[in-house]
């Protein structure tokens, strides 16, 4: 049986250099390949004109360049585009293109499904299917840039399906490709990794790749956060805050963290909780992104009313925090925060099961 070909789409420059060295080729070939793929959008080795015929033939026998496939595209009136993406395994994920005046943001997935079961997000209801490979993650950016005549992506947020830091190595590898000047050349300000608080990986992150960090907090007390974000039972707030401070200390005060906070009516939106949040974050260099909850089928939660939202925001701003209210985008294609819904048809014992997928897209004000 012949050995399965390796997919080079998700290889960073260093990994490509190692690949070429292993097959007895000069390491500089890696720079040529990564430019063809990620700057020019070329996936066919035969079109890579600075490779000789022998090398092109060898590459075709050893490797492939294969992104996932776009199954469906839905566009909202204001231009937000939702993509349903099919992986080689058959699992489905979604990515969202969010146009703004000075940037084009892509929200990408790092897992199919999610095991964390945060109560404001229905992705967890689907259950966990698989970790995406690096080629499946960077493949989403490749598709967004090269599968149509849409403007190039300027910002990437890991806020789609899944918990990025529970798929650490592929997420890091894909982020390195995003930052590579010979590939997409995105600065660390233009790449944001959002986590529900996987503290061991937060402590590894700054040693692996320089990107922006967002924390899905949603509650200022352990009792409430245990309910909303169950991973808090394993990594409670005190441990999470220490991890955030270590991240900030590493950059010697030159960075800040984005705190994401979904506002749920009667659950976490009181003035008292706003004051507790301000106290909790008093020693953290951060900006706060408030996200009104978007109701979905099966959830008893409701969106906070405008009065509570404004009071909550005012408390934080009066305490000196940069506080933004996320502008809802993409409602028409179920692409707004908590409403990104993909109806996945799965074969279960010969029957069709429709699974709803929703995940948090707290992209506003995260990167510039």
C-alpha positions as CSV (number, residue, x, y, z in Angstrom):
1,X,0.0,0.0,0.0
2,X,1.4,3.4,-1.0
3,X,2.1,5.9,1.7
4,X,-0.5,8.7,2.0
5,X,0.6,12.0,0.5
6,X,1.4,14.8,3.0
7,X,-0.7,17.9,2.7
8,X,1.7,20.8,2.6
9,X,-1.0,23.5,2.8
10,X,-0.7,23.7,6.6
11,X,3.1,23.7,6.8
12,X,4.8,26.8,8.2
13,X,8.0,28.0,6.6
14,X,10.1,26.1,9.1
15,X,8.2,22.9,8.5
16,X,8.5,23.3,4.8
17,X,12.3,23.8,5.1
18,X,12.5,20.6,7.1
19,X,10.4,18.8,4.5
20,X,12.6,19.9,1.6
21,X,15.7,19.0,3.5
22,X,14.3,15.6,4.3
23,X,13.8,14.8,0.6
24,X,17.3,16.1,-0.3
25,X,16.3,19.5,-1.7
26,X,17.6,22.9,-0.8
27,X,15.8,24.6,2.1
28,X,15.2,27.7,0.0
29,X,12.6,25.8,-1.9
30,X,10.3,26.3,1.1
31,X,10.3,30.1,0.5
32,X,9.3,29.5,-3.1
33,X,6.5,27.1,-2.3
34,X,5.0,29.2,0.5
35,X,4.8,32.2,-1.8
36,X,3.2,30.2,-4.6
37,X,0.5,28.9,-2.2
38,X,-0.3,31.7,0.2
39,X,0.6,34.8,-1.8
40,X,-0.5,33.7,-5.3
41,X,-3.1,31.1,-4.4
42,X,-1.5,28.3,-6.6
43,X,-2.1,24.7,-5.5
44,X,-0.9,22.9,-8.7
45,X,2.8,22.0,-8.5
46,X,2.9,22.1,-12.4
47,X,2.2,25.8,-12.3
48,X,5.2,26.6,-10.0
49,X,7.5,27.7,-12.8
50,X,10.7,28.1,-10.7
51,X,10.6,24.4,-9.8
52,X,12.3,22.2,-12.4
53,X,10.4,19.3,-14.0
54,X,12.0,16.7,-11.7
55,X,11.1,18.5,-8.5
56,X,7.5,19.1,-9.7
57,X,7.3,15.4,-10.4
58,X,8.7,14.4,-7.0
59,X,6.3,16.8,-5.2
60,X,3.3,15.4,-7.0
61,X,4.3,11.9,-5.9
62,X,4.9,12.9,-2.3
63,X,2.6,15.7,-1.4
64,X,-0.7,17.5,-2.1
65,X,-2.0,21.1,-1.5
66,X,-5.6,20.6,-0.6
67,X,-7.9,23.1,1.3
68,X,-11.3,22.1,2.6
69,X,-14.3,22.6,0.4
70,X,-16.9,25.4,0.5
71,X,-20.4,23.7,0.5
72,X,-22.6,26.8,0.9
73,X,-22.3,30.5,0.9
74,X,-24.8,32.9,2.4
75,X,-24.5,36.7,2.1
76,X,-26.4,39.2,4.3
77,X,-27.6,42.6,3.0
78,X,-24.7,44.5,4.7
79,X,-22.1,42.2,3.2
80,X,-21.4,39.7,5.9
81,X,-20.7,36.3,4.3
82,X,-21.2,32.9,6.0
83,X,-19.4,29.9,4.5
84,X,-20.3,26.3,5.3
85,X,-17.0,24.4,4.9
86,X,-16.7,20.6,4.5
87,X,-13.6,18.9,5.8
88,X,-12.0,15.7,4.4
89,X,-13.5,13.7,7.2
90,X,-17.0,14.8,6.3
91,X,-17.4,17.1,9.3
92,X,-18.7,20.6,8.7
93,X,-17.4,23.9,10.1
94,X,-18.2,27.5,9.4
95,X,-16.3,30.7,8.8
96,X,-17.6,34.2,8.5
97,X,-16.2,37.1,6.4
98,X,-17.1,40.5,8.1
99,X,-16.5,43.6,6.0
100,X,-15.8,46.9,7.7
101,X,-14.6,50.3,6.4
102,X,-10.9,49.8,7.0
103,X,-10.6,46.0,7.4
104,X,-11.9,42.7,6.3
105,X,-12.1,40.2,9.2
106,X,-12.4,36.5,8.9
107,X,-13.7,34.5,11.8
108,X,-12.4,30.9,11.6
109,X,-13.0,27.6,13.3
110,X,-10.4,25.4,15.0
111,X,-12.5,22.4,16.0
112,X,-15.6,20.7,14.6
113,X,-18.0,20.9,17.5
114,X,-16.9,21.8,21.0
115,X,-16.6,20.0,24.3
116,X,-16.8,23.0,26.6
117,X,-20.6,23.4,26.6
118,X,-20.8,27.1,27.5
119,X,-24.5,27.7,28.2
120,X,-24.8,30.8,26.0
121,X,-23.5,29.0,22.9
122,X,-25.1,26.0,21.2
123,X,-22.1,24.6,19.5
124,X,-21.5,22.5,22.5
125,X,-24.9,20.9,22.1
126,X,-23.6,19.3,18.9
127,X,-20.8,17.7,20.9
128,X,-17.2,17.4,19.9
129,X,-16.3,15.8,16.6
130,X,-12.6,16.5,15.8
131,X,-9.7,18.9,16.0
132,X,-9.0,20.6,12.8
133,X,-5.6,20.0,11.2
134,X,-3.3,23.0,10.4
135,X,-4.2,22.7,6.7
136,X,-7.9,22.8,7.6
137,X,-7.4,25.9,9.7
138,X,-5.2,27.8,7.3
139,X,-7.3,26.4,4.5
140,X,-10.2,28.6,5.6
141,X,-8.0,31.7,5.1
142,X,-6.8,30.4,1.8
143,X,-10.4,29.9,0.6
144,X,-11.4,33.4,1.8
145,X,-8.6,35.0,-0.2
146,X,-8.5,32.8,-3.3
147,X,-11.8,31.1,-3.9
148,X,-13.5,34.3,-5.2
149,X,-12.9,37.9,-6.2
150,X,-13.6,39.2,-2.7
151,X,-11.1,41.6,-1.1
152,X,-8.2,40.0,0.8
153,X,-8.6,39.3,4.5
154,X,-6.8,41.8,6.7
155,X,-7.7,40.4,10.2
156,X,-8.3,36.9,11.5
157,X,-10.1,35.9,14.7
158,X,-10.1,32.4,16.1
159,X,-13.6,32.7,17.4
160,X,-15.5,30.2,15.3
161,X,-16.4,26.7,16.3
162,X,-14.3,25.2,19.0
163,X,-11.8,26.2,21.7
164,X,-8.6,27.1,19.9
165,X,-6.2,26.3,22.8
166,X,-7.5,22.8,23.1
167,X,-6.2,22.3,19.5
168,X,-2.9,24.0,20.3
169,X,-0.3,22.8,17.9
170,X,-2.4,23.1,14.7
171,X,-3.6,26.6,15.8
172,X,0.0,27.7,16.4
173,X,1.2,26.3,13.1
174,X,-1.6,28.1,11.2
175,X,-1.0,31.3,13.0
176,X,2.7,31.2,12.1
177,X,1.7,30.9,8.4
178,X,-0.7,33.9,8.8
179,X,2.2,36.0,10.2
180,X,4.8,34.8,7.7
181,X,5.8,37.7,5.4
182,X,6.2,35.3,2.5
183,X,2.6,34.1,3.1
184,X,-0.1,36.4,4.4
185,X,2.1,38.8,6.4
186,X,-0.5,39.6,9.1
187,X,0.8,41.4,12.1
188,X,0.1,40.2,15.6
189,X,-2.5,42.9,16.1
190,X,-4.4,41.4,13.2
191,X,-4.6,37.9,14.6
192,X,-6.7,37.3,17.7
193,X,-7.0,33.9,19.5
194,X,-9.9,33.8,21.8
195,X,-10.0,31.3,24.7
196,X,-12.5,30.4,27.4
197,X,-9.6,30.2,29.8
198,X,-7.3,27.1,29.1
199,X,-4.6,28.5,31.4
200,X,-1.7,25.9,30.7
201,X,-1.9,26.8,27.0
202,X,-2.2,30.6,27.6
203,X,1.1,30.2,29.5
204,X,2.6,28.5,26.4
205,X,1.1,30.8,23.8
206,X,3.6,33.7,24.1
207,X,6.5,31.3,23.8
208,X,5.2,30.0,20.5
209,X,3.7,32.8,18.5
210,X,3.1,36.5,19.0
211,X,-0.7,37.2,18.5
212,X,-3.4,39.1,20.3
213,X,-5.3,37.4,23.1
214,X,-9.0,37.5,24.0
215,X,-10.6,35.9,27.1
216,X,-14.2,34.8,27.0
217,X,-15.0,35.7,30.6
218,X,-18.7,36.4,30.9
219,X,-18.8,36.5,34.7
220,X,-16.8,38.1,37.5
221,X,-17.4,35.4,40.1
222,X,-16.6,31.7,40.2
223,X,-20.1,30.7,41.2
224,X,-21.6,32.4,38.2
225,X,-18.9,31.5,35.8
226,X,-19.0,27.8,36.8
227,X,-22.6,27.9,35.5
228,X,-22.0,29.9,32.3
229,X,-18.5,28.6,31.3
230,X,-18.1,25.2,32.9
231,X,-14.4,25.0,32.2
232,X,-14.1,27.5,35.0
233,X,-14.5,24.6,37.4
234,X,-11.1,23.3,36.2
235,X,-9.4,26.7,35.7
236,X,-11.1,29.1,38.1
237,X,-11.0,32.9,37.8
238,X,-8.0,33.4,40.2
239,X,-5.9,31.0,38.1
240,X,-7.1,32.6,34.9
241,X,-6.2,36.1,36.1
242,X,-2.7,35.0,37.1
243,X,-2.2,33.4,33.7
244,X,-3.4,36.7,32.0
245,X,-0.8,38.6,34.1
246,X,2.0,36.3,33.1
247,X,1.0,36.9,29.5
248,X,1.1,40.7,30.0
249,X,4.3,40.5,32.1
250,X,6.0,38.6,29.2
251,X,5.4,41.6,27.0
252,X,6.5,44.0,29.7
253,X,3.4,46.2,29.8
254,X,3.3,46.7,26.0
255,X,0.1,44.6,25.5
256,X,-3.5,44.5,26.6
257,X,-6.0,41.6,26.6
258,X,-9.5,41.8,25.2
259,X,-12.2,40.6,27.7
260,X,-15.3,39.3,26.0
261,X,-18.5,39.5,28.0
262,X,-21.9,38.3,26.7
263,X,-24.7,40.2,28.4
264,X,-27.6,37.8,29.4
265,X,-30.8,39.3,30.9
266,X,-31.1,38.6,34.6
267,X,-28.0,36.4,34.7
268,X,-24.8,38.4,34.4
269,X,-25.9,42.0,33.5
270,X,-26.6,43.7,36.9
271,X,-24.9,46.9,38.0
272,X,-23.4,45.0,41.0
273,X,-21.8,42.4,38.7
274,X,-20.4,45.3,36.6
275,X,-18.7,46.7,39.7
276,X,-17.3,43.2,40.6
277,X,-16.0,42.9,37.0
278,X,-14.3,46.3,37.3
279,X,-12.7,45.2,40.6
280,X,-11.6,41.8,39.2
281,X,-9.9,43.5,36.2
282,X,-8.4,46.4,38.0
283,X,-4.9,45.1,37.7
284,X,-5.3,43.7,34.2
285,X,-4.3,45.8,31.2
286,X,-7.4,45.1,29.1
287,X,-10.3,46.5,27.0
288,X,-13.8,45.1,27.4
289,X,-16.0,44.0,24.6
290,X,-19.6,43.7,25.6
291,X,-21.7,41.4,23.5
292,X,-25.5,41.4,23.8
293,X,-26.8,37.8,23.9
294,X,-28.6,36.6,20.8
295,X,-31.4,34.1,21.6
296,X,-31.4,30.7,20.0
297,X,-33.8,27.7,19.9
298,X,-33.4,25.6,23.1
299,X,-32.0,28.4,25.2
300,X,-34.0,30.1,28.0
301,X,-31.6,33.1,28.0
302,X,-32.7,36.5,26.8
303,X,-30.8,39.5,25.5
304,X,-30.2,42.1,28.2
305,X,-32.4,45.2,27.8
306,X,-30.8,48.4,26.6
307,X,-31.0,50.1,29.9
308,X,-29.1,47.3,31.7
309,X,-26.5,47.3,28.9
310,X,-25.9,51.0,29.1
311,X,-25.7,50.9,32.9
312,X,-23.2,48.0,32.8
313,X,-21.1,49.8,30.2
314,X,-21.2,53.1,32.1
315,X,-19.9,51.4,35.3
316,X,-16.9,50.0,33.4
317,X,-16.2,53.2,31.6
318,X,-16.4,55.2,34.8
319,X,-13.7,52.9,36.2
320,X,-11.4,53.8,33.3
321,X,-11.9,50.8,31.1
322,X,-12.1,51.1,27.3
323,X,-15.4,49.4,26.8
324,X,-17.1,48.7,23.5
325,X,-20.5,47.4,22.6
326,X,-20.3,44.8,19.8
327,X,-22.3,45.9,16.8
328,X,-24.5,43.0,15.6
329,X,-23.6,41.9,12.1
330,X,-24.8,39.1,9.8
331,X,-28.2,38.5,11.4
332,X,-29.7,37.8,8.0
333,X,-27.4,34.8,7.5
334,X,-27.4,33.7,11.1
335,X,-23.9,35.0,11.3
336,X,-24.1,37.3,14.3
337,X,-22.8,36.6,17.8
338,X,-24.4,33.3,19.0
339,X,-26.5,33.0,15.8
340,X,-24.1,31.4,13.3
341,X,-26.2,28.4,12.5
342,X,-25.2,25.6,10.1
343,X,-27.8,22.9,9.5
344,X,-25.6,19.9,9.1
345,X,-27.2,16.8,7.5
346,X,-25.6,13.8,9.1
347,X,-26.4,10.2,8.3
348,X,-27.4,8.4,11.5
349,X,-28.4,4.8,11.0
350,X,-29.8,5.6,7.6
351,X,-31.7,8.7,8.8
352,X,-31.0,12.3,8.4
353,X,-30.2,14.3,11.6
354,X,-30.2,18.1,11.4
355,X,-27.8,19.6,13.8
356,X,-27.7,23.2,14.7
357,X,-24.3,24.8,15.2
358,X,-24.0,28.2,16.8
359,X,-20.8,29.9,18.0
360,X,-19.6,33.1,19.4
361,X,-18.2,35.7,17.0
362,X,-17.0,38.5,19.3
363,X,-15.0,40.1,16.6
364,X,-15.8,43.7,17.1
365,X,-12.9,45.9,18.4
366,X,-10.6,42.9,18.8
367,X,-8.0,43.8,16.2
368,X,-7.2,46.7,14.0
